[in-house]
């Protein structure tokens, strides 16, 4: 999972607003962009990934992107 990778979500996914405790619901069909590179992360990793969605910086679990999203080329 590298900076600039784009994922289109197949199902709605929860995310945390960076630097806050607020939770947002990203709808299915929306696309997020990885902001911070984690390199080669195991598919079941519970590490959080910084992403951008609709101009907002959020955190989601790497496993959620792998299981709920499709990497876009």
C-alpha positions in Angstrom: 0.0 0.0 0.0 1.8 3.1 -1.2 1.2 6.9 -1.3 -1.1 7.7 -4.3 -2.8 4.3 -4.4 -6.5 4.7 -5.1 -9.2 2.4 -3.7 -12.8 2.3 -4.8 -14.9 1.0 -1.9 -17.3 -1.9 -2.6 -19.1 -1.5 0.7 -19.5 1.4 3.1 -16.6 1.8 5.5 -16.0 3.7 8.7 -13.1 6.0 9.1 -11.7 8.3 11.8 -11.1 11.9 11.1 -7.3 12.5 11.5 -6.4 14.4 14.7 -10.0 14.0 16.1 -12.3 11.3 17.5 -15.0 11.9 14.9 -16.1 8.9 12.8 -17.4 9.2 9.3 -19.1 6.7 7.0 -17.6 6.5 3.5 -20.3 5.2 1.1 -19.8 2.3 -1.2 -18.6 3.4 -4.6 -16.5 6.3 -3.3 -12.8 6.5 -3.8 -10.1 7.2 -1.3 -6.4 8.0 -2.0 -3.6 6.7 0.3 -1.6 9.7 1.7 1.0 8.0 3.7 2.9 5.0 2.3 3.1 1.8 4.5 5.0 -0.2 1.9 4.2 -3.9 1.8 1.5 -4.4 4.5 0.0 -7.9 5.2 -3.6 -8.1 4.1 -4.8 -8.7 7.6 -2.9 -5.7 9.1 -4.7 -3.6 11.6 -2.4 -0.7 11.0 -4.1 2.5 10.2 -3.6 4.2 6.8 -3.9 7.9 6.2 -6.3 8.5 3.2 -7.9 11.5 1.6 -11.7 11.4 0.9 -13.6 14.4 -0.5 -10.8 16.7 0.6 -10.7 15.3 4.1 -7.8 13.5 5.8 -9.0 10.3 7.4 -7.6 7.1 9.0 -8.8 3.6 8.0 -7.5 0.2 8.7 -5.3 -1.4 6.0 -7.4 -4.6 6.2 -10.5 -2.6 5.4 -9.0 -1.2 2.2 -7.9 -4.7 1.2 -11.2 -6.4 1.9 -13.7 -3.7 1.2 -12.0 -1.9 -1.7 -10.6 -2.4 -5.1 -7.3 -0.9 -6.0 -7.7 1.4 -9.1 -5.0 1.6 -11.7 
